[in-house]
C-alpha cells in the first residue's frame, strides 16, 4: 500500500550512465523509496528504497551547473533541471530519508520483537491517542467553565442595571434632582485577570513548510496545542500561530501532506502547506480538534479507513472492550474474552502460534487498566460538558431576553 502512495514528484533530468545522456522525466518520492520515470518511453529507470541511500548532496561540475546527487550503495545517481528548485527537492528528500533512518535505527535497537511486544506497542499507541484526546477535551471543558463564569457575571451586571433603571423610572425622592441623572455609577473594582494556564504540547513533528510558492519550501516544525497549532522554522522562530477559531480549513492532500488556511475579506488568505513523514501521527489529533473543518481529498481518502469514522466515535468504553478481547484471546485462549466471535483472523492465528510471556501480560494489563480509566474519565467529561452546554444555552437565552427588555426601558427614558 505504501509503495502505491506518491508523496511528491518533480520534473527533472536524469543522467543515464549506460547511454551517456540526459533523460527528461519525473522524480517521484514514495514513503519507502525513490523512482524516476522517463517522459518519452515511460520506462522506470530508477527504483530503490530510502533505506538504501547512503548520502544526498547538492553538487555541481563542469558539465552541470547545479545538480542533486543520491548515493545508493555504490551507485551515484545525478539529477538536474529540478523544478521548482534544487533546494526544495533536496529539503523534501532529505527529510524523508532522515526519518527513515531514525525508524530503522529504532527498529534495529529493539531487535526482533515478539507478538507480546507488538501488542504492547499497539496498545501503547491507543493509550497515547486517548491521552491526546483527553487533553483536548480538558481544554475544551476549561473553555466552557470560563464561558459559564462570564455568563454569571453578565447576569449579575444585568441585575445591577435593572435596579438602576428602576430607580430612574420611579425615583423614591425628589424626581428632578440632577445628581441622580449625572452622578456616574460606581464601578466595581476590576477583577484581577486570571493567569492563563500554560497549555501543554500535544505533538511536535518536523515538517517541510511551504508558504505562498512551491519554491519557498523549507524545513520547520509543526506544534499542536489544545487551543490551536503553531508553525516554526528549523531554528525555532515562529512563522505563524493559528488559534482554534482562526482555522477555517484543513485539507488533507495525502497521509503525509496537509494545508491550513485562514480566510480574510479584502486581503489575501493566510495559508501554509505542510509535508512530513510523521504527518500520519498528527492527522488524527487534528481531526479531533477540527473535525468540521477537515477535508480529505481524493488521494487521502484511503487514509480515513473503510469505516469512515472519526476518532470521536472510538472514544469511551469501545477501546477498553476491544483491548480486553484481544488480551483475553492471547493470554487465556479458553476464556470467553478470547472466543472467536470477538476476534479477527489475525488474533486467531496469534492464539494458535504464540502466547505472550508473564511479564508482557503484566505490562498489557497495566496498559489496559490505564485505558479503562482514561475511557471512563473521558465519558464522564463528555457528560459534564453536555450539561455545561445546556446551562450555557439557557443562560444565553435569559441574557438575550433581559438585554432586549432593558433596551426598551432605556429608550423610553430618552
C-alpha positions in Angstrom: 0.0 0.0 0.0 2.8 2.4 0.9 4.5 1.7 -2.4 1.5 3.0 -4.3 1.3 6.3 -2.4 3.2 9.1 -4.2 4.2 11.8 -1.8 5.5 14.2 -4.4 7.0 14.3 -7.8 9.2 16.8 -9.7 10.1 17.3 -13.4 13.8 16.9 -13.9 16.6 15.3 -15.9 18.4 12.1 -15.0 21.9 11.2 -16.2 21.7 7.7 -17.8 25.2 6.3 -17.5 24.7 3.4 -19.9 23.7 5.8 -22.7 25.9 8.7 -21.6 23.0 11.1 -22.0 20.4 13.1 -20.0 16.9 11.8 -20.0 13.9 14.1 -19.1 11.3 12.7 -16.8 9.8 12.8 -13.3 11.4 12.1 -10.0 8.9 10.6 -7.6 9.0 10.1 -3.8 7.0 7.4 -2.0 7.0 6.6 1.7 9.6 3.8 1.2 11.6 4.7 -1.9 12.6 6.9 -4.9 11.6 6.4 -8.6 12.4 8.1 -11.9 10.3 7.6 -15.0 11.3 8.7 -18.4 8.8 11.0 -20.2 9.2 9.7 -23.8 9.3 5.9 -23.1 7.6 5.7 -19.7 10.4 3.4 -18.6 11.2 3.2 -14.9 14.9 3.9 -14.9 15.4 4.4 -11.1 13.7 2.5 -8.3 15.4 2.0 -4.9 14.4 2.2 -1.3 15.1 5.1 1.0 16.9 2.7 3.4 19.5 2.0 0.6 20.6 5.7 0.4 24.0 6.5 1.8 24.1 10.2 1.0 22.2 13.0 -0.6 24.2 16.1 -1.7 23.9 19.2 -3.8 26.7 19.2 -6.3 27.9 20.9 -9.5 30.5 20.1 -12.1 31.9 21.4 -15.4 29.1 19.9 -17.3 26.3 20.5 -14.8 25.7 23.9 -13.3 23.6 22.6 -10.3 22.5 19.1 -9.6 21.4 16.8 -6.9 23.2 13.5 -6.3 22.0 10.5 -4.4 24.5 7.8 -3.4 22.7 4.4 -3.4 25.0 1.7 -2.2 27.9 2.1 -4.7 25.9 3.8 -7.4 25.7 7.6 -7.7 22.6 9.0 -9.3 22.7 12.5 -10.9 19.5 14.7 -11.2 19.5 18.1 -12.7 17.0 20.8 -14.0 14.9 20.2 -10.9 11.6 22.1 -10.7 10.7 24.3 -8.8 14.2 24.3 -7.5 17.0 22.1 -6.3 16.8 23.3 -2.7 13.1 22.3 -2.5 13.7 18.8 -3.8 16.7 18.4 -1.5 14.8 19.5 1.6 11.9 17.1 1.0 14.1 14.1 0.1 16.5 14.7 3.0 13.6 15.0 5.4 12.0 11.6 4.5 15.4 9.9 4.2 16.3 11.1 7.7 13.0 9.9 9.2 13.6 6.5 7.5 17.0 6.3 9.2 15.5 7.1 12.6 12.9 4.5 12.2 15.4 1.8 11.1 17.7 2.6 14.0 14.9 2.3 16.4 13.9 -1.0 14.9 17.5 -2.3 15.0 17.9 -1.3 18.6 14.7 -3.1 19.6 15.7 -6.2 17.8 13.2 -8.9 16.7 10.0 -8.1 18.7 7.7 -10.8 19.9 4.0 -10.9 19.5 3.7 -9.6 23.1 5.8 -6.6 22.2 3.7 -5.9 19.1 0.6 -6.0 21.3 2.2 -3.7 23.9 3.2 -1.2 21.2 -0.3 -1.3 19.6 -2.0 -0.7 23.0 0.6 2.0 24.0 -0.3 3.8 20.7 -4.0 3.6 21.6 -3.2 5.0 25.1 -1.3 7.9 23.6 -4.1 8.7 21.2 -6.6 8.7 24.0 -4.4 10.8 26.2 -4.1 13.4 23.4 -7.9 13.4 23.0 -8.3 13.8 26.8 -6.0 16.9 26.7 -8.2 18.4 24.0 -11.4 17.7 26.0 -9.9 19.0 29.2 -9.0 22.3 27.5 -12.5 22.4 25.9 -14.0 21.9 29.4 -11.9 24.8 30.7 -13.3 27.0 28.0 -16.9 26.0 28.9 -16.2 26.8 32.6 -14.8 30.2 31.6 -17.9 30.9 29.5 -20.2 30.0 32.4 -18.3 32.3 34.7 -18.6 35.1 32.1 -22.3 34.5 31.7 -22.8 34.5 35.5 -21.0 37.9 35.6 -23.3 39.2 32.8 -26.4 38.1 34.8 -25.0 40.0 37.8 -24.5 43.1 35.8 -28.0 42.8 34.4 -29.4 42.7 37.9 -27.5 45.9 38.7 -28.7 47.6 35.5 -32.3 46.5 36.3 -32.1 48.1 39.8 -30.7 51.4 38.4 -33.3 51.5 35.6 -36.0 51.0 38.2 -34.6 54.0 40.2 -34.5 56.1 37.1 -38.1 55.2 36.1 -39.6 55.9 39.5 -37.1 57.7 41.9 -38.1 57.4 45.6 -37.3 61.0 46.3 -37.2 64.4 44.5 -37.5 63.4 40.8 -35.8 66.4 39.3 -32.5 66.2 41.1 -29.6 66.5 38.7 -27.4 64.3 40.9 -29.5 61.2 40.1 -29.0 61.7 36.4 -25.4 62.9 36.3 -23.8 61.0 39.0 -21.6 58.3 37.5 -22.3 54.8 38.5 -19.8 53.4 41.0 -17.8 50.9 39.0 -16.7 47.8 40.7 -13.0 47.2 41.0 -11.8 45.3 38.1 -11.2 41.7 38.9 -7.6 40.6 38.6 -7.1 38.8 35.3 -6.7 35.2 35.9 -3.3 34.0 34.7 -3.6 31.8 31.6 -2.6 28.3 32.4 0.3 27.1 30.4 -1.1 24.7 27.9 0.9 21.6 27.2 2.2 20.5 23.8 0.2 17.6 22.4 2.5 16.8 19.5 5.5 18.3 17.7 6.9 16.9 14.4 9.4 18.1 11.8 7.8 19.3 8.6 8.6 20.9 5.2 6.8 24.3 5.2 5.6 25.8 2.0 4.2 29.4 2.1 2.7 31.0 -1.0 5.0 29.5 -3.6 6.4 26.0 -4.1 9.9 27.4 -4.4 9.7 28.6 -0.7 9.6 25.1 0.8 11.9 25.0 3.9 12.4 22.7 6.9 10.5 23.6 10.0 8.3 22.2 12.8 4.6 21.8 13.5 3.4 22.0 17.1 -0.1 21.0 18.1 -1.6 22.6 21.2 -5.1 22.0 22.7 -6.0 25.6 21.6 -4.5 25.5 18.1 -1.3 24.9 16.1 2.0 26.7 15.6 4.4 26.6 12.6 8.0 27.5 13.1 11.2 27.3 11.2 14.1 24.9 11.9 15.7 27.5 14.3 12.5 27.7 16.4 11.4 31.1 15.2 7.6 31.1 15.0 6.3 31.7 11.4 2.6 31.7 12.3 0.3 30.5 15.1 -3.3 29.5 14.3 -5.7 29.7 17.2 -8.5 27.2 17.0 -11.0 29.9 15.9 -8.6 31.2 13.2 -8.5 27.9 11.3 -11.1 27.9 8.5 -10.0 24.9 6.6 -7.6 22.0 6.8 -7.1 20.0 3.6 -5.5 16.5 3.8 -3.9 16.1 0.4 -2.3 12.7 1.4 -1.4 10.9 4.6 1.8 13.0 4.6 0.7 16.4 3.4 -1.9 18.9 4.7 -2.7 22.6 4.1 -4.0 25.0 6.8 -5.9 28.1 5.7 -7.4 31.2 7.4 -9.7 33.3 5.2 -10.0 37.1 5.1 -12.2 39.6 3.3 -10.4 42.2 1.4 -6.9 40.7 1.8 -5.1 37.5 0.9 -5.7 34.4 2.9 -3.1 33.0 5.2 -2.2 29.5 4.1 0.6 27.1 4.8 1.3 23.7 3.2 3.0 21.1 5.4 4.7 17.9 4.4 6.1 15.4 6.9 6.9 11.7 7.2 5.3 11.9 10.6 2.1 13.5 9.4 0.0 10.3 10.0 0.6 10.9 13.7 -0.8 14.5 13.5 -3.8 14.0 11.3 -5.9 12.0 13.9 -5.2 14.7 16.5 -6.2 17.5 14.1 -9.4 15.6 13.2 -10.3 15.6 16.9 -9.7 19.3 17.2 -11.1 20.4 13.8 -13.4 17.7 12.7 -15.9 20.1 11.0 -13.1 21.9 9.2 -11.2 18.8 7.9 -11.4 17.9 4.2 -9.9 14.7 2.9 -9.0 15.0 -0.8 -9.1 12.1 -3.2 -5.5 10.9 -2.6 -6.1 10.8 1.2 -9.5 9.0 1.3 -7.8 5.7 1.8 -6.2 7.1 4.9 -9.6 7.6 6.6 -10.3 3.9 6.6 -13.1 1.8 5.3 -15.3 2.6 8.2 -15.1 6.3 7.6 -15.5 7.0 11.3 -13.7 9.9 13.0 -11.7 9.4 16.2 -14.5 10.7 18.3 -16.5 7.6 17.5 -13.8 5.4 19.1 -13.9 7.3 22.5 -15.3 5.7 25.6 -15.5 2.1 26.5 -15.1 0.7 23.0 -11.3 0.9 23.3 -11.4 -1.0 26.5 -13.7 -3.7 25.1 -11.6 -4.2 22.0 -8.4 -4.3 24.0 -9.9 -6.7 26.6 -11.0 -9.1 23.9 -7.6 -9.1 22.3 -5.7 -9.7 25.6 -8.1 -12.4 26.6 -7.7 -14.3 23.3 -3.9 -14.3 23.7 -3.3 -14.9 27.4 -6.3 -17.1 28.1 -7.4 -18.9 24.9 -10.1 -20.8 26.7 -11.8 -17.7 28.3 -14.9 -16.0 26.9 -12.9 -12.9 26.1 -10.8 -15.0 23.7 -13.8 -16.5 21.8 -13.7 -16.4 18.1 -16.7 -14.2 18.0 -14.7 -11.3 19.4 -11.5 -11.8 17.3 -10.5 -11.5 13.7 -8.3 -13.9 11.7 -5.0 -12.3 12.9 -5.9 -12.8 16.5 -6.9 -16.4 15.9 -3.5 -17.0 14.3 -1.8 -15.3 17.2 -3.6 -17.5 19.6 -2.6 -20.7 17.8 1.0 -19.9 17.2 2.4 -17.9 20.1 1.5 -16.8 23.6 2.8 -13.8 25.5 5.1 -14.1 28.4 4.1 -13.4 32.0 6.0 -10.1 32.0 4.4 -9.0 28.8 1.0 -10.0 30.0 1.5 -7.9 33.2 2.5 -4.9 31.1 -0.5 -5.4 28.9 -2.8 -5.5 31.9 -1.3 -2.3 33.3 -1.9 -0.5 29.9 -5.4 -1.8 29.8 -6.2 -0.5 33.2 -4.9 2.9 32.2 -7.0 2.7 29.0 -10.1 1.8 31.0 -9.5 4.7 33.4 -9.0 7.1 30.6 -12.1 5.9 28.7 -14.3 6.3 31.8 -12.8 9.7 32.6 -13.4 10.8 29.0 -17.0 9.6 29.1 -17.6 11.5 32.4 -16.1 14.6 31.0 -18.2 14.4 27.9 -21.3 14.1 30.0 -20.2 17.1 32.2 -19.7 19.1 29.0 -23.1 18.2 27.7 -24.6 19.6 30.9 -22.4 22.7 30.7 -23.6 23.3 27.1 -27.3 23.1 28.3 -26.5 25.5 31.1 -24.8 27.9 28.6 -27.7 27.8 26.2 -30.2 28.6 28.9 -28.1 31.4 30.3 -27.6 33.0 26.8 -31.4 32.9 26.2 -32.1 34.6 29.6 -29.4 37.2 28.9 -30.8 37.9 25.5 -34.3 38.4 26.8 -33.1 40.7 29.7 -31.0 42.8 27.3 -33.9 43.3 24.9 -36.2 44.3 27.8 -33.7 46.8 29.3 -33.1 48.3 25.9 -36.8 49.1 25.5 -36.8 50.6 29.0 -33.8 52.8 28.2 -35.4 54.0 25.0 -38.5 55.1 27.0 -36.3 57.1 29.3 -34.6 59.1 26.5 
